[in-house]
Amino acid sequence: MRHKTAATAATLLLLAACGGGGSTGGGDDGGGLGPDASLWQQRTAASDRYTGFCAAPRSGNDPYNDNLPYPDRQGSIDDEKLWLRTYMHEVYLWNDEIPDARASRYTAAAYGSVPAALDAYLYALTTPKVTASGKFKDAYSFTYPTDQWNALSQLGVGIGYGMEVALLASTPPRSAIVVYTDVGTPAFSQGIARGAEVLAVDGVDWVNDNTRAGVDTLYAGLFPATAGEVHRFTLRDRNGGIRDVFLQSLALNSVPVERVQTFDTPAGRVGYLVFKEHYATAEGELAAALTRFRDAGITDLVLDMRYNGGGYLDIASELAFMVAGQTRSNGRVFEQLRFNTTNPLARSPDSTVAFHATSQGFDPSLDSGKALPELSLSRVFVLAGRGTCSASEALINGLRGIGVQAVLIGGTTCGKPYGFYAQENCGLSYFAIEFSGANDQGFSDFADGFAPDCRVSDDYGHELGDPNEALLATALNWQQTGTCGTSSATRAAAVQRPASEVSQLLRSPLHENAWRRSPR
């Protein structure tokens, strides 16, 4: 499997996990952070002639576009394919590697639905080339229903139970574990906590069932399509007890920043927070948390981003500024966007992302243009792993580009130095890789991820934020001794559960991205 989509995510349960779905870029969400309007119009001048001719046109008004009528007209799947092929030749980062011969052999009949067929056609148009390590260059391009994309990116709203599940082994005997639950959600109210193992879903054996029917049932339970669905999960709790719980899916608001706290050590005061997603609502939450740390006089910061798949690239820039401060970041580049040779956005001033010293208007609770707090730190500890992707990696790379030491503790990050602006047509949003990102020193070579300075297996026996949790304990040890060390918490974690890195977080590709807002 080369990329992850809503239609094909169930394959994770049949095949070894392939390495994520997502990238960096921006969405159809309005805003004014994008490139010059004339260059933006030139970007899709050819494909715009074919847009809006739909096999299944929508009716009514678009609640995410000033309630204007949908622009759809009656067309066919061939019209949508023509639009997509033209669009890819315009903006795709590797447009000189598009396998047109492979795409010409594509037929829609085998894919069951229009969205699934168009997703497969996008795959047919992606580069077949691989990196030096044997990884596909484009393991990330994907599609997603536009209404779900808009709800998540703009409002932080998604359908689910309020728990994140990690896949430790993707082929039978499979292993999956709950890595966190959100307060006030169905999972939290059922007492599901970090460390609970998934044994079955709706009576289907999670560990061993490899039939198509069984996998479809597992997928339907893990990824409810609508609010109000009820599914039965058989779990083994951290204390060893096995029980069944019934979870009802809800439209849930994301809480990107949690467990904001400080620790006093012999080497100084340390701030700690769990940062889960670079969504719009994270802007105000991050500003409030770092203001609290500044006022508390912390001398070191631990950012727990082991499950942070990304979000808005500009929020990563804001956080990087708050960590580094004005003196280190002034006049420096957070990320330089590199496009294909024919994309007019390469000439846009906004192809350079600065370190944002003021809020950018993502979160209505925070006034746009408000000065952000500054910690002015020379180093930051980042708890990371396979689930640390895209905008989170851009944060690491951007800080290192201006000489801030980013000490990584945990596992290797997922490796996504690429980007996109989401493009919508006929109710489906396309996330085709459009650019790569480099830091102030021009470094962008992390397609295989950033390796940790201290390799520590995730400790599911302790809650996030517990100073005895292995990754946090290692960060605190480094803060005091300057080395990874072997803390008692790390030794205890190794005894509680065999060392194992996350193979795949079972989340939609929308949770593994970094976006930039496009002009309207």
N, C-alpha and C positions, 0 to 999 in steps of 0.2 A: 504494500500500500504506500503510495507516494504522498498523498495529502489526505486530510480529514475533512469530512463534510457531515451535515446532518443526515444525509442519506446513507453514508458508508461507515459511520462511527461504530456500528455493531461489529464490524470486521475486527476491531480490537480484541473481541472476545474469542475469535477463531484463530487469529494469526498473531505472531509476535508483534508487539507495538513498534511502530515504524519511526516515531520521532516527531510527533506534534503536528499541529496545524495552526498556522498563524504567521504573522509578520508585523512589520511596522508601517504605519500610514495614517489615514484619516477617513472620515465617513461622510455620508450624505446628511450631515446634521447642521448645516448652516455655519455661522460664525465668520470671522474675518481674518483668520490666521493664515489663510492659504496664499498662494502665489498671485501675481498680478492677473487681473481678470482677463485681459486680452490673451495672455499666454495660456491661461486655463482654458479658454475657448478654443484656441488653436490645438490644444492637446488632443481633443477628440473631434476635430472638425470632420474627419472622414466618417467615423462611426455614428456621429449624430444624425446623419442622413437616414440611418436605418433604425434608430431607436424608437421604442414605443409601439412596434408592430408585434402583437402578442398572440400566442396560441390560446391563451385564456385571459383576456383583458379584464382588469379590475373595474368595478363601478363604484361610484360614490366619491368621497373626498379623502384626502390624505391628512390624518391628524398630525403628522410630523412635518408637514410642509404648509403651514399657515392655513390648513384645512382647504386647500385648493383641490379642484377635481383631479383625479388621476389622469395622466396624459395618455393612457393606453388606447390603442385602436386594434381592431380585429386584424390578426395576421396568422402566421403559422410558426411552427417550431423551426422551419427552415429560415424564416425571417430573423428569428432570435439567434440562430447559429451564424447567420451572415453578420449581424451586429457584433457578436462576440468575436468572430474571427478578425473582423476589421479592427475592433478595439484592441485586441491582443497585439496586432502588428503595430499599432500606434504606441502603446504605453508599456508593454511587457519588458522587463529589464533585459531579458535575453531574447529579444524579438528576432535576432539573427539566427536563433537556434530552434525556432518553432518548426516542428516536424509536420509540414503541410501534407506530406504524403500519408503519414499515419492518420491525420485528422480526416483526410478525404475518404478513408476506409470506414469511418465511423457511421453507424446507423442508429437511429433513435429507438427502433422497435424493441430492443432487448431491455430497456431501462424502466419500463413500467409507468413512469410519470414524467411530465414535462420537466420539473425541477431536477429529478435524478438524471434525465437524459442530458440536460444542459451542463450539469456538474461533470458528467462523464466526458462531454465534449471539451470543457475547459481542461480537463486532465489530458485529453488527446493533443491539446495545443501547447502543453508545457514542455520545457526542454528535457530531453532524455539523458543529458550529460550528468556526470557525477564529479564529486570533489576528489582530491588526492587520497582521502581516507576511504573512498568508496561510497560515501553518502550522496544521495541525489541532491543536486544543486537546488532544485525546487521541490522540497518535501512539504511545502506550506500553502500554496495557492488553494483556495477553496471558495465555495458559495454558501450563502445562508439566506433564509427568508428575510426580506427587507424590514418587515414590521418587527420581527424579533431583534434584529440588529439595532434598529433605532431605539427600541425600548431599553435594551441593555446599555448601549453606548451613551445615550443621552440621560436616561433616568436611573441607570443601575438596576433595572428591574429584569428579572429572569424567572422562569418556571423551575421549581425544584422543591427540595425538602429542607434546605439549610444545612447540608453536610457535604464535605468534600471527600471523595473516595480515591485512594491511590491504588494502582495496579502494581503489585510486586512481582507477580509471575503471570504472563499473559496466555500461556498455553497450559492445558491440563497436566498436572494439578495446578489450577490457578490459585492465586492468593491476592486478596484485596483487603484493604484496611481503611477505616475512617481516620482521616488525619486531623479534621477539626469539625465542629458544629458551631453554628451561629446562634447567639442568644435570641430567644423569642420565636424560634422557628419550630416546625413540626418535629424535626430530629431532636432538637434540644428538649422539647416538652416530653418526648418519649425517653429521655435519659440517655440518649446515645452520646457517647463521649469519644474523644481521641483514643485510638487503640482498639476499638471494636472491630472484629473481623466479620466480613460478609460471607455467609455460608450458603445461602439460597435466596432467590427472589421469586415470589409467587409460586413456591413449591419446586422450582427448577434448581437443581444442584449447581451452585456457582462454581464449585471446585472442579467438577469432572464432566459436566454435560457439554458436549461439543456438537450436538445436532443443530441443524439450521433452525428448527422450531424452538429448541431450547434457547439458543442464542437470541432469537427474536424476542422471546419472553423476557430474558435478562435485560436486553436493551430497552424494551418498553418500560420496564420497572425503574431502571437506572436513569433514563432520560424521558420523563413524562412530557408529552407533547402539549398538554393543556392543564390549566389549573383545575383542581377538583378530582383528579385521578387518585385512587386508593390502591396501594400495592403493599404486599406482605414481604417483609425482610426477616430472614433468620440470621441472627447475629450471635457471635461469641464475644461477650464483654471482656474487658481487661482482667476481671477477676476469675475468668474461666467459665462463668455461667452462660448457658445457651438459652436464647428466648426468641420468640416471634414478636415483631412489632408491626403495626399497620401505620403507614405514612400516607398522608394526603398532600398532594402537590399544591403549591400556592404560587401566586405571583409575588415574589419576594424582593424587597429592596436590599441591595448590597450594602454592607458596612465595611468599607475598605480598610479603615484603620482601627485597630483594637489593642487592648492590653497595654496602654500607655503607662509606663511605670519607670521608676528610677531605682538604682542599687548603689549603695555606698560601699566602696572597697578601699583598701589601703592605698591604692593608686589614684583615687579620685571618684567622683560621682559619675555613674553611667546611666544614660537614657536608653530605654528599650521600647520598641513598638513592633507590633505585627502589622505589616503592610501587605494587603492581599490583592489589590487591583488598582490600576491607575485610571479609575473611572472619574466622571465629572465631579461626583460628590466627594472624592478624595481631596480635592483642592482645599476646601475649608477645613477638613479634618486634619490634614497634614500641617497646615498653617497653625492651627490651634495646638497640636501636639508639640511642634518645634518651638512655639512661643513658650509653652510650659517648660520645655527643657532649657531654653535660654534663661528663663527667669530662675530656674532651679540651679543654674551654674554648673551644668554637666561639663565634663572634660572629655568624655568619649560617648559614642553613639553606636547602638546595635540595631540595625534594620533587619528584621526577620522577614525575608522575602522568599523563603524556600518554596512557597506555593503561589507566588505572584507571577501570573502569566503575561502581565502587561496592561495595556490600555492606552491612554493618550500620551504621546511622546512629549508634548509640551508640559504635562504635569511631572514627568520624569525630570525635565529641565528645571522646573520650579523647585523640586526637592533637591536636586543637585546644587542649585544656588543656595538654598537654605543651609545645606551642609557646609559648603565651601566658603560662602560669604563673598562680598563685593570685591575685596582686595584680590583674591585668587582668580575670580571668574570674569572680572571686568575686561571687556574687549575680546574675550576668548570664545571659541566655538564649542557649543555643546555637541551638536551633530551636524555633519555636512552630508547632504543627500546627493547621491550619485545616480543619474538616470541613464537610459540608453542614449545613443548618439543622436537620435532623431526626435527625442522628446523635448518640446520647447520649455518644459519646466526646469531643464538644466540651466536656462538663462535667467531664471527667476531669482530675485534677491532672497526670497523665502526658502531657497534651497539650502540656506545656512540657518540653523536653529541656534539662537543665542541662549545663554543662561538667563532665564527670566527672573528679574529682580522684583517684579510685581505680579499680582494675580492676573490671570488672563481671561477671567469671566466665564469659567466653566461652571462654578458652583454659585447659584443665586444667593446663598447665605453669606458669600464673601464678596465685597465690593470689587468690581473690576478696577485694576490699576492700583490696588492697595499694596503698599510696601510689605514685602515678606520678611519674616524674622531671619536673622543670620546667626548661625552657630560658629562659623569661621573655624572649622576643624581641619586639621592636617591629615586625619585618617578617619575611616569609618569601618565598622565591622558589618559584614553582610552575611547573614545566614542564608545559604543558597542550596540548590539542588536541581534535579531534573525538571522540576516545575517552575524554575526561575527562567523566564523567557522574555524576549523582545524588548519592551520598554524597560524592564528591569535590568536587562543586560546593557541597554543603552545608558542607563544610569551609572552602572559600574564603569563602562568604557569612557563615558563623558567625564567622570571624576578623575579617572586615571590620566586622562588627556591633559589635565591642568595640574597634575602633580599631587593630587590627594590620594593617599594610600587607601585602597579598598581591600581590606583583608577578608578573603572569602573562606567561610567555614561551612562544611557539609559535603556536598557532592558537586559534580560537574554540571554547569548550567546547560540549557537545552540547545543553544547555538542558533540564533536567528538575527543576523545582522542585516536583514532585508526589510523592505517596506512597501506600502501601498496607500493609495487613496481608494476607498471603497467606491464602486460604481454600480448604480442600480439600473435595472431594465426589467420591466414587466413583473415587478414584485419580487425579484431575486437580486440580491447584492453579490457582486463579484469582487473577490479579494485576490487579485493577481499581483504577484510581486512586481513592483514598479521601480524601486530604488534600493540601493544599499546605503548603509550609514557608517560614517567614519568620525572619529573624535578629533579634537583640536590638533593632534599630532599626526592625523591621517590614518590611524590604525582602524581597521575594520575586519581583520582576519580572525573571526571567532565563530565560523560556521560549525565548528565541532564543539563549541561551548567554552566557557572559562573554567579552568581547573581550579579546585580549591587550594588554598594555602594550608589548611588543616582538613584532611579528609576524615569525616566523622559520619557514621551511619545515623539516620534519623532515629530518634528515641521516642517510640510510641507509648512508652510506659509513664511518661510525664506530660503534663499539660504544657502548651506553649506559654512562655513567660515564667515558668518555674525555674529558678536559678540552678536547680539540679538537673534540668533537661540537658541532654548531652551537648547539643550544639551551642546553647547559651552558656553552659558551664565552660566550654572550651573558649568561647569569646572572652569571658570574664577572666579565665586563666591567662590568656594572651595579654589582656589589658594590664595584668599585674606582673607577668614574668617575661613577656615578649616572645613566648614560644607556645606551640600547640599544647604541649604537656600531655599528661594522661590523668585527667581528673577522676575522682571517685565516681562522679555521675556517669562519665563515659564508660568506665569499667562496669558499672551496674547495668547500663543500657545494653552492653554486649552480652551480659548474662541473661537479661530478661528476654531478648529476642535476637536471633542470629542476624549478623550484619547483612543488610540488604538495602540497595538504593531503589528509589521509586523508578519503575519502568515506564509508567504512564499515569498521569492524573486523568481520571475519568471525567472529563469536562468537555464542553463543546469547544470548537476552535475559536469561538468568539472570546474565550477566556485566555487565549494565548496570542495576543497581538499587541501592537502599539500603533496608534492612529494619529493622524493629523487632521484637523478640520479643513474642509474644502470651502472655497468661496461660493456664494449663491448669486 
